[in-house]
Amino acid sequence: MPMQLSPSPVSFAVPQRFRRPPPPPRISRATFPALDVESALAVGEARPSHTRSTTKQTRRGEKKFPNRESQPQEKAVARFARPTGPFVLAAANAASRARGGGARGIGWGIIRSLLQENAFMLDRLCIVVAAVCGSVWTAGVVRAAEPGVRFPSPLTAEESLTHFRLDPELTIELVAAEPQVVDPVAVQFGADGALWVVEMRDYPHGPREGEPPKSQIVRLTDEDGDGRYETARVFADRLLFCTGVLPYRDGVIVTLAGQIAFFADRDGDGRAEFRETWFSGFAQENSQLRANHPTLGLDGYVYVANGLRGGKIVAERPEWKRSDMPLVITGFDFRFHPETGDFATASGHGQFGLTLDDLGRRFVCSNRNPCQHVVLENWYLQRHPQFAAKAVMHDVCAPAEHSRLFPISQAWTTSTLHANQFTAACGVTIYRGDALPPAYYGNVFTCDPTGNLVHREILTPQGVTFRGTSPEPRREFLASPDTWFRPVNLALGPEGALYVVDMYRAVIEHPDFMPSELKTRPDLLSGADRGRIYRLVPKGGRPRAPAHPATLSQVQLVERLASANAWQAETAARLLVERHALDAAASLRSQLQRAAQAPAESAVVGHRALRVLHQLGTLSRDDLVLALQTEALAETACQLAEAFLSEDAELRRLVARHLESAHDRVAFQALLSLSAAPLDGAAVPAIARALLCRPDDAWFRAAAIVAVREQAPALLHQVALGLADDDQPSRAAELCESLMELAVSQHPVAMVEPSLRAFAAIDGPEGVELLLAVRRGWGQGAARRGAVVARELVELPDTGATVRETLQRWIEQAASLAQDPGRPSAVRRSAVRTLRWADPHLAVPLLINVVQQPTDTELALAACEALAPLPGDAWSGPLLEHFPRAVPAVRRAILDVLLADPRRAQRLLDAVEQTVSAAQAKPEVSAAGNEALPAIQPAEIDPQRTGRLLNHRDAALRERAQRLLSAGAADRAAVLKDYDRALQQRGDAHRGKALFGRHCVACHRIGEQGVNVGPDIGDTRDKTPQYLLTAILDPNRAVDNNYFAYAVATQDGKVRTGIIAAETATSITLKQAEGKTETLLRTEIEELRATGQSFMPVGFEKNLSVEEMADLISFLKNWRYLDGAVPLETK
């Protein structure tokens, strides 16, 4: 569910003229193409007559919708809750155009008044009138919403069906709608085919004071088997912020209000009278950000997505309590066993969504990350506490600004910078059914309710993880022009179809993440009485589901494990475990043996059989041996063998054999599983060979480190020996750097010395980068152990001297390479980074010389990174001297070097103070005495680094920074004080738009107006009017280094100014007003120097009066609301 960065609580007054609610929706020719009269009549006759109403005949005297009140229908503007609505609206609009009267003509005058008396009788008349006027709604024709054309939201559920655009081989069906379901956020099917629905009716704010909670669990059934779930029974109500449901045994597991609870109906009345809280302590800060998606894993554990806010979890069932200390899940997901009560953290950090693939691999999502694969599970990392994994999840699909969506609605994102990207990714689901065509199996689907769409990507293996690609680069799997369509979740059904959960609301974003002017928008709760569930099936008919698993015998359940629909197979597996079906063990073994004999056809069935045998406690050693001898079953078999590896050498040998597997995932799992027991002697060389087959795979490297634990020096030595005859040993540079750091940081030097000798034997240019990486690894590992390493070298006189000589030789080689312009840039960068571990007297002059070179920005950045941790401040002067001539990225890096040491930070402030004093014509002497320092304006220290100075732990430095960096220029302060009156006035955003077009478009862009030379100023949701006023009138107060003006003097005597927009080793590109660019060769440049001033000129007040400034700021704050598409509260 969507979340954006929290906005500032201060906002500018929104002008009265565009605070009104949006005008009645209009149907335009662009939205509804024309038909002739005959076609219009045909459309009228072809209106769906089979659509189920909510008054479907009750069977066997059953009371319809027991314990459920009918929901009031929202009074939508210009919308009639009848199937004739689109025809009437189209006719009205067409008629009004025909008379030339717009919305004030006959279209809304006569027709609306007549409809109030008898809309039904006028239906066909309206169709004919609209057809004559050339504007009739066409069933089945879907077009993207066009700018300026308001889509007529909301629609009835039946009308919504005609507006979806989806893959051409599929069709969409309505499963349930209001009043049967309201505000659905999650669904799951029970073993009896019933549809369990979570209704979060208390979204977003929860109940008012004194009111009961509003969330509930509803059980829907399809009594006549026609696919429409028309009968709804409230199973549990008065719940707070329900987020997920999982059928289990005779009830359901529910996530809600900081808890995981179990509900059951044990007296047969259809309502849950039994409720037991199992776990509590999940964070409850925001109704969006809560634990959710309880999902039964193939290992028998229930996995729960964290919700991003964590918690301190305690077991509430007495027999499950294990200590008085809560389990902290900050940064983790959660898992527990519903039978034993065992619970623990699980890797991952899902927001609202969790799904599994056929082998139980876990995938989660968050707002900006549509699909993340949990690669490294936490229980493996716990086996090596000294190893700090850099990541545990992999973005399978392109995240954040790299993602691309193609909505057909007028989708509105809170941040303009996030338009057409994932901003509300939720409900991630890997489709594993058999109803859709085979090409969809294993694809990942993610909802984005902000974009009114469901996105699809095809997963392909990429090393030990996966990569997603869109099958249709510019088209979404499912989309609607209706901005009320809010898909928030997906599910697999008993017949293999894909189900879509539509919360159907005008506003889906939580007010906590809205700009302040939108927090009380009048349509915030519009749609709170609606909700839909859809089903996607192939064209030509919905496949019929087989008999419900709940009705099957044990033998039939075992047979059902072979179903191509994962819901059927995994529900059957769950029932076998719940029934404790020990008698099924023989049949399960038969399934396993068939899978071993024909793995290509039935490998998935074999994995399922293994899992069920394990959960029943009937998995034998022979079963494991058979599975480990079958490559297609090895991944699961390795996991299940872990409990026996410490005592069974044969099983260890069988697992280790899979290190040689050509399948990355199998070899990866073998590595992780071997961490369950001490390694055999032959295992380390095998791990080394497996690593050298995949030297660039960071995940494989992490698994190897987890597996070897205390044998890291032995693994390093084997890798070094393996590279001795390698034609390209440097391909393993990053691997060897990591292993060397680990070995030196945790083991005596004597254990690492053989590896150093092996690496030293690798000679020639092909091994240069490898040896530099090994030297860096030694330095990093030694730094973690401090003086212990130096002492150990002294205690090993002969060996220690050899080691020191080897290390020094590599440093000298690095110094030579860093200064050699004939070497490839990558080699020079590697050498520069290695100088971090050289004697400062050698390293500092070389590194400063590299920083001052103008031709290679990446090399200069590497030199700054190496300089930052080195001690001393005597060399601050050359860096300060170069600062005005450096490009933006290098300027930021120089500041980082200066701020890394308090003495160097003082030197930076010396330069700033000297500049400020000179500007104020004060003959003050800085702390640097009479030394002349380069001019550095306070604004040239960007806001992030200014913040570091203002919060420095050195009190004297902090106070000095406050004095020098917090005050603006005196003349600007006077102007700001004078224009402060603009903040007290109610500006006119429409007049402000004209002023923006007159004064700002040469360098700034908002909407379709202007060009972006300076920073993007369209996203003002978290900017206060005071901030905007200061940025306009005092542009040098705080400047991003990317937007400083540069003066470039060329050899022909000319001077160009602009912002550096791009640079290469041979050229730079200046961007100037009106979007003009000029590219200059570096050989043409005599001098490049930053002016120390923002590219935006000072003195903008000369162009605007106080009243006009109020208008301009009103436009900057509220330009997105001028079209009335987002209604604001009228004040």
N, C-alpha and C positions, 0 to 999 in steps of 0.2 A: 504494500500500500504506500501511497506517495509520501515523500518527505523531502523538504528542502532545507537549506540552511536557515536558522532562525533569524528573522528580520529584526531591525531596530524597532523599539517600541514607539519611536517618534515618527510621525508622518505629517505631511503638509495637508492643509485643508483642501478637500476636493470640491471644486466649484459646484454650485447647486444645479447648474444647467445639465450636467451629465451624471447626477446622482439618481435620477429617476430610474425606475425599473425599465428593462428593455421593452421596446415597442412590440406590438403583436407580431408574431412571425409571419413572414410573407413567403408565398410560394412563387418562385420566379420561373421563367421559361428555362433558365439555365439548370434549375433543379429538376423540373418535371417536364420532359419533352412533350411536344405536341402530338396529338392523334386526330384523325378525322372523326366525324360523328359515329360512323359505323364501328370504328375501333373502340371509341369510347364506350359505346353500348356493350360491345363485346367484353371490355374490361369489367364493366359493371356486372354483367352476367357471370363473369369468371371469378368474382370475388370468392375467396375460400368459404365454402359452406360447411366444411367438416371441422372447422375450428371449434375446440371444446370450450364450452362456457363453464362458469363456476357453479352452475346449477344442475350439473350432471345428475341423473336420476340416482337416488339412494338405493342401495341394495339391502335386502334382507332386514329391512327396518332399521338399518344402521343410521345413527345420527350423524349428519354431515358436519365435518369440522368440529368435533367435540372440544369444549373448553377453549374455543378460539373465537375471538370477536372479529367481525368483518372490519376491514380496514377502510377508513375514509379515503375517498378518492381526492387527489389534489385538484384544486381549481386552477388549472393551467390557463394562461392567457390565450384566448382565441383557439382553444383546443376542445373538441367535443369528444367525449369518451364513447365513441361509436365507431363501428367499422367503416362508416361512410365518411369519417373525418377527412381523409386526404382528398376525396372527391369534392367535398364541400369547400374545403379551403382552396383547392385549385380553381374551382368554378368561381368562387368569390373573387379571387385575385384576378382571374382572367376577365371576368365581367367588369371589374373596376377599371382595368386597363382599357378595355374596349370602349368604355364611356369617357376615358380620359380623366377620371376623377381620383385615381390612386386609391389609397385606403379610405378616402372620404367619400368615394362614389357609391354606386349601387352595390359593389362587391361586399363591403362591410356594412352598408346601411340597410338595404332591403333584405339581402339574403340572411344576414345574421338575425334580423328581427323575425323573419319568417321561420328560421330554424328554431327559435325559441318556442314557437307554437307547434310545429310539426316537421322536425328535421327529416324523419324517415320518408315521408311522402315526397319530399323534394329531392331525394337522393338522385334519382335518375334524371330529373330535370337539371340538376346542377351539373351532372356529367355532360349532358348535351350542350348546355350553355358554355361550359369550359372548353369543350371540344371545338365549338364554333369559334371561340375566342383564341383557340390555339394554345391552351396550357392545361393539359391533363396529366395527372399522376399516372405513371406507367408501371404496372406491377412487374417486378423483376428487373427493372432497369436501375442500376446504381451508378451514381456519378459522385466524384469527389466534391465536397462543398467548395464553392468558389468564393473568393474574397468579396465581401459586401453582400453576400446572399445568406441570410439567416436560415438555418435549417429549423424546421418546425418541431423542435423538441418541446415537451416529451411526446412519445408515441405510445400507443397501446402495444401490448406484447405481440399481437398479430401483425400490426403495422410494422413493427421492428423487423420482422422476418424478411420483409420485401426490400430492406435497405442494406442488408449485409453484402459485403463483397468478400468472397472466399475462393479457395482453390476451385478451379472449374470442374474437377471430377467429384466434388463433394457437394452435399446439401446440408442445410441446417434445419433442425426441428425444435419446436418449443416443447419442453418437458414439464415445466411448471412456471407459474407466474403469480403475481399478487391476485387475490389475497392468500393463496396457498403458501407462498413464500414472500417474506419481506426482509430486506437487507441481508441477503445471504452472503456469507464470506467463505464458507467451506462446505464441502459435501463428501460423503463416503457411502458406499453401498454395503449393506449387511449381507450375511450369508444367505438370508431368505429373499434377497432382491429388493428389500426396502431401501429407500433413499433417505439417509440421515443428513439433515441440513442444520448448519449453525447460522442462526440469525443474530447479527450484532445490531440490535435495534437501538442500543444506547450510544452508537457512534454519532458524533465524535466526543461529546462532552459528558456522557453518562446521565443518570437520572438527576432531576432537580432535588434539592433538599427536601426530605420528607417523602420522596417517591421511592418505590421499590425498583431494583434493577430491571432492565428490560430485555436483556439477551435471553435467548431460549434455544432449545434443541427441538427440532420438529422432525417427525418421522412421516415420510410420504410413501404412499403405495399406489400402484397402478392396478386397480381392481379388475379391469376388463382386458388388460394386456394389450392395449392399443398404443402404448408408448407414452401416454400422457399421465403423469402422476397427479391425479385429481383429488385424492383423499389425503388430507393432512391432519395429523394428531400432534398436539403439543406433548412432548415427552417430558421435558423439564423446562420450567420457566423461572422468572425472577432471578436470573443469573446475571453476573456483572462481566461485561466485556469478554464474551466467549470468542475464542479464536480458532478452535479446532476440535475435531471429533474422530474417534477411532473405534469401530465396533470390536468388542472383545468379550468372549464368553457370553453371558446372558445380559450384557449391557453395553455401555460405551465408556471409553476413556475420553475425558474432556479437559482441554486447557482453558483456564479462565481465571481472572482476578488474582493473579499471582500464584495460582495453584494448578496442580494436576489432580483431578478427582475422578472417581468411578461412580456411574449412575446405573441403576438397574430397576426394572419393573418386575417385582417378584410376586405380585398378587393378581397379575393378568388384566389390569384395567387400562393398560396403555400408557400409564404415567409412571414416572420414576419416583417411587416412595423411598428407595434406598439410595443414599449418597454417602460416599466415604472419601475423605481427602487423603490422598496418598503422599503428595509432596507440596510444600509451600516455600515461599521465599523468593519467588520470581519477581523481578522488578515490575513496578506498576506506575511508571512515570507518565506514560502516554498511552492512549488506547490503541495506537498503531503499533507501538514498540513493545510487544509482550510475547511471551513464549507461545508457540503455535505449532501447527502441523504435526501432531503426534503420529508417528509413522512406524509401523511394525517392520523391523529389519529382518532379513533372512536368517540372522543369527539368534532370533528370539527376543532381542532387545527392542524397546520402543525408543525411537530417536525424536527429539523435540528441538525445533529451531529456537534459538536464544531470544530473538526479537531485538537484538543489538544492545539491550540495556542490562543484561546479566542478572545477577541476584545472588543471594546466599541461601542455598537450598538445604532444607532439613526434611527427613522422612517423618511423616505423621503417623503411619501405622507402627504401633509399638514393636512388632516383631522385625520391622525393617530398620529401626534405629541402630546405628553402629557407633556413634560417638556424640558428644555434646557439641562438637565443632561443625558448623555448617560447611557445605561444599560451595566454594566461590566459583561461579561460572562466568565471570567477566572475561570476555574474549573467547568463550567456548560455547558450543552447543551442549545439550544434556542428553543422557541416555539412562534407561533403567530397565530392569527385567521385571515384567509384570507378575511373574510367579515367585521369584526368589527375593525381590526387592533390592537386589544389587543395583547401585547407581553410581555414576561417575561422569566426569566431563568427557566431551567428545570434541575432536578438532572441528573447526568450522565456526562460523559466526553468521548464521542465517538471519535474515530479517523477517520476511513473510513468504516462506516457501521452502519445501524440502521434498526431494524425490530420489528414487533409487533406480539403478539399471538392473539388468537380469542377474548380475552377480552380486548385487547388494552394494555396489559402489554408491556413494552418497553425493548429492549435488544440492546446492542451496543458491539463494539469490539475495540481493539487496537492491535498494532503489536504483543505483547506477550500475549494478553488476547483474546482468540478466541470467547468467549461469556460471557458477563456480564449482569446480570439482574438488572435493576434499581428498587430497592425495596422500597426505601423511597423517595417520590417526594418532591421537594423543597417547594412547596406551603403548605405542611403539616408542615414542619419544621419551616416555617416562623410564624406559630401560637404559637410557644414557643421559643422566641428568646434567653432565658437563657439556653436552652438545646443544648449541643454540641454533635451532633451525630458522632460516631466514623467512620461510613461508610454509604454510601447510595447505593452501588452496591455490588453484589455478583458474584463471578466467578463461573458460572454454569459449565463451562468446565475447565479442569486443565490448568492453565496458565504457561507461561514462562518455567522454567527448569522442571516443573512437567508435561508438555505436551509431547506427543510422536507422531511423525509422521513417516510414512513409505513410503517415495517417491520411485518411481521406476526409477527415473532419477538420473543422476550424479549431484544432487542438490548442489549448491555452496552458502554457507552462509558466510557473511563477517566475522563473529566471529566463529571460530572453536568450541567455547564453546557452541554455539547454534545449532549445527548440529542436524538434526532430531527433532527439536522443532519448535513451532510456532515462527517465526520471522517477519512475514508479514501478520498477520491475517487481513482479510478485507472482506467486503461484507456479513457479517453475515446475515443469512436468516432463518426464521422458515418456513418450508414448510407447506402450508395449502391448497394444491390442491387435486383434485380427480383423476388425471390421473395416478399417481404412485400407487402401491399397498398400502392398508390401513396402513401397518406397518410403512410407511414413514411419515404419517401425524403427524404434531407436532414436527418432528425431527428438529434439528438445523444443518445447513450447513455453513461452513466457508471456504473461499478461503485462500490458502497460495501460492501465485505466486512464491515465492522463491523455494518452494518444488515441483512446477508444479502439484498441486493437489487441490482437494476439499475434505474437511474432514466432516464426518457426526457423530453426536452423538444423542442418544435417551434421551429425557428429561423425568425425573420422578419427581413428587413432593417431596420436602424435606422441611418440615415445611411450611413457607410462601413463599419459593422460590423453586428452582429446582436444580437437579443434573444431569449432563450429563455423559453418558457412551457410549463407542464405541461398536457398534454391532459386529464389526470384529476387534479384538484387534491388528492384525498385517497387516491389509489391509485397504487401503483408499477407500472411496466411488467412487472417480474418480481421476485417475492419468494417467500421460503420461511419457514415457521416453524422450520425446522431451523437452529439456530445454528452448525452445522458448515458450512453452505453459504457458501463464501467466494469469490464471483465477483471476480476480480482483473483480467480482461482480456476483450476482445471482438475479433472478427475477422469479415471478410466472406468468404464461401466461394464456390467456383466456380459453384455453382448459384444464388447470390444470397441464401442464407440467412445469418442472423446467428448466429455461434458464440460461446458463452460458456465461458470458462476458469474452472473451479472448483478452487481449491487444496484444498478440503475438509479443514479442520482445526478442532480445538476452539479453538485460539488463533491469531489472525492477527497481533496486534500484536507488534512487536519488544520484547524485554525492556528495551532501553535507554530506552523511553518509558513503562514501567510504574512504578507505585508500588513501593517496595522490597519490600513484603510479597508482591508477586505475581511477582517476578522468578524465583523458583524453584518456582512452582506445579507440582504433579505432572503436570498435563495439558498442559504447555507444548508437548510434541512429539506429543501425541495426534493421530493422523491423518497422521503423517509418512510413512505407507505407503499413502496414498490420493490420489485425484485424479480429476476427471471433466472431460469436455468435452461440452457440449450444443449442440444446434442448434435454433434457432427457425424454424419454417416455418408457412405458413398451414394452417389446417384443411382437410382434404380431400386432403392428399397433398403430399409433397415434390417440387418440380419437379426434373426430371432435368437435370443439367449438360450443356452441349454438349460436343463433342469438346475434349479438353485442348489448350490453345494450343501445347504442345510438339510436337504432331503436325501442325500446320498449315503450309501453304506461305506464302510471302511475301504472295501475293495474298489468301489467306484471313485472314492476320493483319491486313492493312489493312482487310478487311471487318469483322473482329472489333472494330475501333475503334468501330464503331457500336453495339456491344452496350449494352443498358440496364443491364447489371451492370458497375460500374466495375472489379471485379476482373478480369473477362475483358478489358475494353478496355485497361486499364493493363498487364496482363501481356503482351498482344499488343504494346503499344507498347515494352515493355522488350525483348521478343525481337527486334523489328525493329532496335532499336539494337544489341543484342548481336551480331546476325548481320551488322551493318553493311550493311543491305539498301538499298544505293544504287539498285538497280533498282526499288524500290518508290516512288521519288519521284513518278513520274507518277501513280500510283494515289492517293498522298497528296494531290496537288494536286487531283485530281478530287474527293476528299472535301472539301477546303477550298472549292472552287468551289461544290459543292452546298450547303455550309453558308452561304456568302455569299448564295446565291440564295434559300434558304429557312431563314433563321436561327432562326425560331421552333421548327422541328422538329429542327434538327441543329446548333445552336450548339455544344453540348458536343463533338460529333465534330470540328467545325472547330478548336476549341481543341487537341484531341489531335493532329490532323494538323499544326498549326503547331509543336507541341512536338517531334514526331518529326522533322519536316523540319529543325528547328533542331539537334537532337542529331546527326542524320546529316550535318550540314554542307551540306545541299542547299537551305536556305531562301534564296529569292531576294528581291531588292528588289521585284519584281512581287508576290510572295506577301504581303510586308508591306503594300504599297500596297492590295492588295485587302482585306486584313484590317482595315487602319486605316479604310477606307471603309465598313466594316460595323460598325455600332454594337455588335451582339451579340458580335463578336470583338475589340473594341477593347482590352479590358483586357489580354488576353494579347499582342496585337499591340504595344501601347505598351511592354510590358516587353522584348519581343524587338527592338524598334527602337532601344533605348537605345545599343547598340554602334555605331550608325551616325549618331546625331543630330549629333555634332560636325561632320561633314563633309557632311551632306545637309540642306539648307534645306527641301526639299520634305517630307521626312519630319518635320522639326520642325513645319512648318505643319500637317501632318495630325494630329500628336499634339496640338498646341495647340488644334486645332479641338474636341477632346473636352473642353476646359475648359468648354464651353457645354452639355455633356451633362446631361440631366435625371436620369441615373443616377448617383447619388453615387459608387459604386465606380469607375465609368469615369472621371469627372472627377478623382477622388482619385488614381487611377493615372496619369493624364495629368500631373498636377502632379508626382508623384514622378519620373516618367520624364524630364520636362523638366530635372530637376536634373543630368542626365548631360551637359549642354552649356550654354554661355552662352546667356542668353535673348535672343531677338530683341526689337526695340523694341515690336512689337505684342503681345508675350506678356504684358508687365506689366499693361496695362489689362485684358486678358482674365482674368488671375489675380485682379485686384481685383474684377471683376464676379462671378467665381465665388465669391470669399470673401463678398461682400455678399449673395449668395443663401443662404449658410449661415453667418451670423455667429456662431452659437452652437456650431458644430461644432469642438471643440478638435482633433480629428484632422485635419480639413481645414486648420485654421490652421497646424498643425505642418508639414503637407506643403507649404503655400505658403512657409513660412519656409525650408524645405530647398531649395525650387526657386529662390527669388530670390537667396539668398546675399547677395552684395555689393550687390544692388539693393534692399535693404530700404527706404531713404529714398524711392525712386521708387514702390515699392508703397504705402507709407504715404500719399504724396501723392495717388495715384490713388484710394485708399480715401476720403481726406478729400474729394476732389472729388465722388466718387460719393455721399457722404452729404449734400452741400449741399442737394439738393432732396428728401431723404428725409423722409417724414412722421414716422418714428420713428427718428431717428439714434442714440438711446441703445441700441438693440438691438445695436449693434456696439461697445459700450463695452469689453468684455473683449478683443475683437479689436484695437481701436486701442491699448489699454494695452500689449498684448504687442508690437505692431509699433513703437510709440514707444520702448519700452524697448530693443528690439533695435537700432533705428536710432541712438539717442543713444549707446548703449554701444559701437558699432562704427564710427561715422562722425563727421566734423566737424560742428559745429553749423550751419555754413553750408549743409550738404546737407539738414538737417532743417527749417530756417527756413521754406521754402515750405509745408511741411505745417502748421506752426503757424499761419501766416497763413490757410490754408484752413480749419482748425478754428475759428479765432477768428471767422470769418465766419458760423459756424453759431450762430444766436441763438434765443432763446425757451426756454420751460420744457422742451420736448421734448428739447433737447440738453444739459441740465444734467449728467446722469450721464455723458454722453459726454465732456464737457470735463473733468470731475473725473477720469475715467479717464485721459485724455490727460496730465493734469498728474501723476498718479501714475506713469505710464509714463516721463515725463521724469525724475522724481526717481529712479526705480529705475535707469534707464540712466546718469544722471549719477553716481550713487553708485558704479557699477561702474567708471567712468573716473576718479573722484576729482577732483583739482584741475584736470585737463585741460579740463574743460568750462568752468569759471569763467574760465580763461585765454583760451579761445577767444572767450568773450563779450566780454571786454575788448578783444581784438584786432579785434572787429567793432563799432566804436563806434556807428554808426547802427543797423545790424541788431541788434547785441547789446542796445542799449537797448530796442528794440521787443520783442525776445524777453523781456527781463526784465520789462517792463511787462505783457506778456500773461500770463506765469507768475504774477506777483504778483496780478493781477486775479482769476485763477482761485482763488488761495489765499484772498483776501478773500471771494470768493463761497462758498467751502467753509466758512469761519468763520461766515458768516451763516446758511447752511443748517443747520449742525450745531446751532445754538442755537434753531432755529425748530421748536417743537413741532407746528406746523400742517402741516409737510411729512411725506410718507410716510416710514415707518421706513427703507425701503431707501435712499431718497435721503439721509437723515441719516447712515446708516452709511457710505455712499460718501463723504460730505463729511468725516466723522470720519477715515476712513482716509487721505484726502488731506492732512489736517493733519499727518501724519507728516513732510511735506516743507516745513512752514511754519517760520518763525522760532520757536524755542522760547519766546521771551518772549510771543508771541501764542498759540501752540498749547497750552502747558502749562496755563494757567488754564482754558481752554475744555475741554480734555480731562478735567481733574480734575473739573470741574463735571458733565460728562456721566457720569463713573464714579459720582458720588455720587447720581445720579438713580435712584430705586428702581423706576421703572415699565417700563424697557426693558432687559432683561438683555443682549440681543444688541447693543444700542447701547453699553452699558458695556463689553462684551468687545471691541468694535471700538476703543473709546477706549484700553483697556489695551494693545491690540496696537500702536496708534500711539504710545503713551507709551514703551513698552519701549526702543526704540533711541535715544530722545532723551537728550542728555547732562544731567548735573547730579543733585544729591541734595537740594537745598534744598526741593523739593516732596514729599519722602518723607513728611513729617508728615501732610498731609491724607489720603494713602492709608492710612497706618497708623491714623489716626483712624477712617476709614470701615470698616476691615477687620472689626471685630466685627459691624457691621450689614449686611454684604454677604451675599448668598446664596452657596451653595457654589461655583458656577461663577465668579462674580466674585471670590471670595476666592482661588481658584487663579490667576486672571489677575493680581490684585494682587501675589501672591507672585512671579509671573514678571516683573512690572515691577521689583520690588525686587531680584530676583536678577540682572537684566540689567546692573547696574552694581555694582562692589565697594563703593563708598561707600554706595549704597542698601542693599546687603546688610548692611553694618555697622549701619545704622540699624535694620534688622529685628532683628538680634541684640541691639541696645540694648534694644528693647522686651521681648524675651524675657528678657534678663538682669534687667531691672527687675522683671518679674513673678516670676521665680524667687527673687530676693532678697527680695521682699516676702513670698512664701510661706514662706520660711525665716526670716523676721523678722530679716534681716541688714541693718544700715544701710550697705550698700555703695553707693558712688556709681558709676553706670554711665558708660560712655564719653560719654554724652550730657550729662554734668554733672548739674545739678539739674532738668533739664527733665522734666516729667511726660509719660510716653508711655502710650498705651493698653495694657491688659493683653493680652499674647499668650502663651498657654501653648505650651510646646515641642511638645505633641501637635498643635497647630493647624497646624503646618507638616507637610504630608503626607509619607509616606515617599519619594516620588519627588523632591520638592524638598529634603527633608532630605539625600538622597543627593548632590544637586548641591552643597550646602553642605559636606558632609563630604569631598567630592572636589574642592573649589575649588582652582584653581591658585594663588590667593593664600594663602601658607602661614599668615600670621597669622590670616586669616579662617577658614581651615580648622581651625586649632587651637582657635580660640574656639568654633566650631560644635561641635566634638567635645566640648568641656567642657560646653556648655549643652544640647545636644540628645541626647546619648547616655545620660544618667543618668535613671532613673526616680525617682519620689517615694520618699523614705526609708522611709515606712511600707509601701509596696508591696514594696520590696525585702525587707523583713523577712518579709512574708507569703509571697512567692515562695520565699524560702529555706526557710521552714517547710514549704511544700507541695511542695517539690522531692522529698520522699520518695514522692509519688504516682507519679513517673516511674520509680521503682525497683520498683514493685509491678505484678503482673499483674492488670489490671483485668478486670472481668466486663462485657462489652458488653451483655448482656441486662439486667443491673441498671442499667447506664448509660442504656439506652433509657428505662427507667421514670423515672429521674432527669431526663432531658431533657424528658419529658412533663410532669413536675411543675414544673420551674423555668424552662424556656427557650422553650416553645412560644408564649408571648404575643408574642415578637418575632422568633423564628427558625423556619425550616422545614427539616426534613430528611425526604426521602422524602414521605410523605403526612401527616406529622405537623407541625402548627404553621403559622405565617404568617410571611412575610418582611417584617418592618418594618426590621430591621437588614440587614447584608450577608448574602449567601448563604454559609452555612457548610457546606453539604453536600459541596462539592468540596474534600476535604482530602487529595487524593492527594499534594500536594507540601508539606504542612504537617507539621512535626515535632511530637511531643508537647510539647517545650519551648515551641514557638511557641504552641500551643493553650493551655497553662497560663498563659503570660504574657498572652495576649489575654483570658483569662477573669478573671484576678486583677488585672491592671493595664490596664484597657481604654483608658486615656488615654495609654498609652505611644506608640502610633502610630495615628492615626485618619484614615480617608478623610474628606475634607471633606464628602462627601455624607451622612455619618452623625453629624455634630455635632448636638447638641441646640440648638434655638432657643427663645428665650422671646419671645412676641409679646404685647405690651401693647396692648389695644384701647381705643377711646374710652369704652366703658362701664365701664372700671376693672378688667376681668378680665385674667388672664394665662394664656395657653395655652402649652404646651410640646410639642415634637415635632420630627420630621425634616421638612425641606422636601421634599415628594414631587413637587410640580409648581408651576409659576407661569406666569402670563400677565401682560399689561400691566395688568390690572385686579384680579388676585387671586393669592393663594397658597394652597396646600393643605398642611396639616400631616398627617403620618402618625404615629399614636400606637400604643401597645401594643395587642395583639390585632387589629391591622390596621385599627383605626378611623381615619377621616379626618375632617378638618374644613377647610372652605374659607372663607376670609375675604376680603372685599373690601379692596383697598388703602386705600380711603377710611375703613375701620373701624379701621385699624391706626395706633396712636399711635407705637409703637416696635417695631422688629424687631432683635433682637440675639442673636448666637451666644453660648452659655454658655462656650465654650472647652472643653467636656467632651464626651466620648462620650455618646451616648444610653444606652448600657449603663451601669448604675450601678456604682460602686465598692463593694466589700464583699461580693462574691459568696461569699467563703469562709465567711460566716456561715451559709450554707445547706447547706454540704457539709463532711463530714469529709475527711481525707486519703484514706481508703479509697474514699469515694464519688467524690472527684475522679478517682481512678484509673479507676473504672468509667465515669464520664462521658467522659473522654478516650478510653478504649478504644472507646466507642460512636461518638464523633465520627470516629475514625480508621477504624473497621471496620464501620460500619453496613451497608455495601453487601454484606458477605460473610455476614451473619447467616442468609440463606436457603439457604446452601450451594450456590448456583448456580455460584459461582466457587470451585473447590477450592484450598485453600492447603496449602503444605508442612507436614506434621506435624513438630513439633520436640519 
